[in-house]
Amino acid sequence: MRDKGKVFPPWGRIPAVLIKNGVDLFFGKTDAWGSIESNAEMLKQTIDTILDLTKKDKINIIAHSKGGIDSRYFIMKYNYGNKVASLTTISTPHHGSEIADLLYGKKRFHSIIIRIRLLLFGKLFGDANPDIYKVSYQLTTQNMKIFNQDITMDDKVYYQSIYTTMNDPSNDPALSISYNYIKRISGENDGLVSGYSAKWGNNIIKIDAAISHEQIIDNNLIIVPAINIPDIYLKIADGLCKMGF
């Protein structure tokens, strides 16, 4: 996910809570709209720096949305299974995005004008190498089928995929249109990623609460009824610690 934000703190209250509870935390410093390959290269640079700085042998990665795809590719591409203890993906479209299918299927989406506008939009996020057009293709369900055949699990890494779903559009009105669209096609979803797509690997966890794709990262510091979002990440960190990671 994007972690270079200036308007809202990256990951909301989550980093402060983790640090307060003794977790050594670093940001991935990847682009919001960078391609899988570009972000994987950025992630490699960041992780090399972290390991050198901390003098540790391995690192745990917690990645949201497309960040999970970038991280999977990074581990396999650079053969970093000996430097990554675990990868926890959160609301990641492992099997592709119905929204990406919709956009990429529109003829107008492929026009030069739209591609220029997408580039400019990516720059607004502060990305170094934005490529929304390429990312849209990479996240299509058809392309992710190929991706999953090539990018599998490294036996040296512990993988877990965590996801949430909304009960209805009222859980996050900003994602109501996309929620209803995905609901018609694939069923339960978080407003951007379907439950089906988020399930990947042997360790799959669904958080039993109505939480949207943006709420799970504490975006805009939105309060979700009956659950404290930072506590989810504390539980993840505690679980990894107990497993020796």
SEKEVEX-987348 format. One line per 5 residues: for each residue x, y, z of C-alpha. Coordinates in Angstrom, 3 decimals. Each point is the difference from the previous one (the first is absolute). Example, Ala and Ser with C-alpha at 12.3 -4.5 7.8 and 13.67 -1.06 7.14 Angstrom:
<recs>
12.300/-4.500/7.800; 1.370/3.440/-0.660
</recs>
This chain:
<recs>
0.000/0.000/0.000; 0.970/3.631/-0.214; 2.134/1.092/2.955; 1.236/3.383/-1.157; -3.130/1.932/0.937
0.133/3.570/1.252; -3.695/0.843/0.365; -0.757/-3.020/2.194; 2.521/-2.001/2.038; 0.994/-3.183/-1.859
-1.969/-2.879/1.522; -1.832/2.373/2.351; 0.564/-0.715/3.698; 1.504/-3.433/-0.638; 3.736/0.895/-0.120
-0.106/1.971/3.255; -1.800/-2.818/1.812; 2.438/-2.641/-1.257; 3.042/2.066/0.930; -1.478/0.732/3.454
-0.288/-3.744/0.530; 3.625/-0.680/-0.889; -0.236/-0.888/-3.675; 2.891/1.120/-2.223; -1.871/1.523/-2.932
1.091/1.274/-3.403; -1.918/1.116/-3.101; 0.476/-1.708/-3.352; 0.356/3.319/-1.865; -1.690/-1.319/-3.138
-2.245/1.862/-2.427; -3.787/-0.021/0.237; -0.318/-0.543/-3.752; 3.343/-1.523/-0.906; 0.150/-3.206/-2.024
0.666/-3.283/1.760; 3.542/-0.082/-1.358; 0.791/3.603/0.940; -1.342/-0.331/3.524; 1.818/-3.289/0.526
3.272/1.718/-0.840; -0.809/2.828/2.438; -0.876/-2.555/2.665; 3.320/-1.770/-0.490; 1.890/3.255/0.514
-2.002/0.787/3.138; 0.425/-3.450/1.526; 3.729/-0.092/-0.732; 0.305/3.319/1.811; -2.071/-1.198/2.979
1.965/-3.221/0.415; 3.280/1.876/-0.207; -1.199/2.606/2.505; -1.411/-2.465/2.540; 2.615/-2.734/-0.521
-2.842/-2.525/-0.140; -0.076/-3.065/-2.237; -3.686/0.098/-0.940; -3.006/2.280/-0.150; -3.791/-0.436/0.256
-2.091/1.672/-2.699; -3.592/1.135/0.541; -1.457/1.189/-3.292; -3.392/1.424/-0.894; -1.829/-0.378/-3.316
2.323/-0.012/-3.039; 2.930/0.233/2.409; -0.498/-3.708/0.597; 0.440/-0.714/-3.703; 3.112/2.186/-0.144
1.430/-1.828/3.019; -0.667/-3.453/-1.401; 1.722/0.953/-3.237; 2.915/1.578/1.874; 0.661/-3.148/2.062
-0.023/-2.269/-3.046; 1.708/2.358/-2.472; 2.961/0.764/2.243; 0.072/-3.367/1.785; -0.384/1.688/3.392
-1.559/-2.883/1.876; 3.095/-0.101/2.184; -0.555/3.646/0.988; -3.808/0.055/0.433; -1.354/-1.916/2.988
-3.662/0.559/-0.817; -2.404/1.765/-2.326; -3.425/1.005/1.280; -2.264/1.269/-2.758; -3.069/2.016/0.902
-2.906/0.415/-2.421; 2.268/-0.876/-2.923; -1.560/-0.846/-3.399; 1.983/-3.227/-0.467; -2.415/-1.274/-2.639
-0.497/3.344/-1.714; -2.354/2.954/0.202; -3.476/0.182/-1.480; 0.424/3.782/-0.141; 3.209/-0.390/-2.014
-1.886/-2.303/-2.379; -2.690/2.635/-0.403; 2.432/2.845/-0.697; 2.280/-1.945/-2.302; -2.981/-1.243/-1.955
-1.052/3.544/-0.923; 1.250/1.119/-3.427; 0.299/3.622/1.154; 2.330/-1.057/2.809; 2.679/-0.792/-2.581
0.012/3.414/-1.660; 3.092/2.205/0.117; -1.903/2.759/1.793; -1.118/-2.306/2.799; 3.485/-1.459/0.378
1.486/3.496/0.349; -2.621/0.922/2.587; 0.734/-3.189/1.927; 3.695/0.875/0.040; -0.722/3.474/1.344
-2.358/-1.452/2.600; 2.730/-2.349/1.181; 2.393/2.916/0.363; -2.487/1.678/2.349; 0.640/-2.838/2.446
3.676/0.853/0.083; 0.969/-3.188/-1.829; 3.451/-0.226/-1.529; -1.067/-2.410/-2.736; -3.797/-0.029/-0.333
-1.515/-2.232/-2.677; -3.709/-0.388/0.687; -0.644/-1.301/-3.496; 2.437/-2.892/0.435; -1.166/-0.670/3.555
-3.598/-0.263/-1.215; 1.035/-2.736/-2.418; 2.165/-1.765/2.564; -2.922/-0.246/2.419; -2.479/-1.465/-2.492
-1.248/-3.451/0.934; 1.456/-1.477/-3.192; 3.490/1.374/0.631; -0.054/-1.059/3.646; -0.665/-3.592/-1.083
3.307/0.102/-1.849; 1.691/1.825/2.880; -1.074/-2.657/2.499; 1.370/-2.768/-2.197; 3.403/1.676/-0.113
0.200/1.666/3.425; -0.559/-2.694/2.575; 0.936/-0.336/3.679; 3.570/-0.213/1.216; 0.324/-2.910/2.439
2.237/2.093/2.247; -2.686/2.672/0.524; -3.124/-0.182/2.171; -2.987/1.392/-1.923; -3.415/1.022/1.303
-2.816/1.859/-1.706; -2.466/2.085/2.001; -3.125/1.602/-1.377; -3.191/1.788/0.968; -3.404/0.585/-1.568
-2.727/2.615/0.249; -3.523/-1.020/0.991; -1.599/2.589/-2.259; 0.808/3.344/-1.713; -0.714/1.968/3.172
3.204/-1.350/1.579; 1.993/2.317/-2.282; -2.133/2.233/-2.266; 3.084/1.113/-1.944; 0.324/-3.558/-1.327
-3.704/-0.721/-0.416; 0.027/-0.072/-3.823; 3.000/-2.311/-0.274; -1.343/-2.137/2.848; -3.306/-0.579/-1.803
1.766/-0.714/-3.287; 2.319/-2.622/1.485; -2.856/-1.438/2.047; -1.932/-0.782/-3.170; 2.982/-1.727/-1.589
1.933/-1.690/2.792; -1.994/0.333/3.190; 1.433/1.218/3.309; 2.594/2.742/-0.233; 1.549/2.959/1.811
-0.980/2.588/-2.574; 3.007/-0.596/-2.250; 1.165/-3.599/0.445; -2.225/-3.066/0.082; 0.301/-2.581/2.735
0.776/-2.583/-2.676; 2.920/2.001/-1.367; 1.462/0.749/3.436; 0.226/-3.695/0.929; 3.443/-1.352/-0.824
2.358/-2.545/1.494; -0.449/-2.435/2.853; -0.575/2.480/2.830; -3.127/2.028/-0.695; -1.689/2.180/2.605
-3.217/1.951/-0.327; -0.495/2.754/2.541; -3.498/-0.336/1.399; -1.134/3.609/-0.325; -1.448/2.282/-2.688
3.147/1.808/-1.154; 0.695/1.570/-3.379; 3.157/-0.006/-2.081; 0.921/3.470/1.266; -1.096/-0.497/3.596
2.277/-3.006/0.522; 3.036/2.297/-0.315; -1.555/2.620/2.281; -0.159/2.360/-2.971; -1.346/3.443/0.906
-0.067/-1.211/3.618; -3.548/-1.324/-0.461; -1.397/-1.668/3.115; -1.487/-3.413/-0.726; -2.719/-1.135/2.442
0.791/-2.869/2.353; 3.662/-0.317/-0.995; 3.213/1.948/0.449; 1.952/-0.227/-3.253; 3.514/0.369/1.522
-0.757/-2.997/2.241; -0.193/-2.165/-3.127; 3.613/0.818/-0.798; 1.136/-0.517/3.560; -1.516/-3.469/-0.191
1.843/-0.662/-3.251; 3.307/1.112/1.503; -0.588/-2.035/3.159; -0.872/-3.082/-2.015; 3.147/0.266/-2.099
2.088/0.509/3.128; -1.427/-3.123/1.641; 0.866/-2.001/-3.119; 3.595/1.141/0.296; -0.091/2.588/-2.748
</recs>
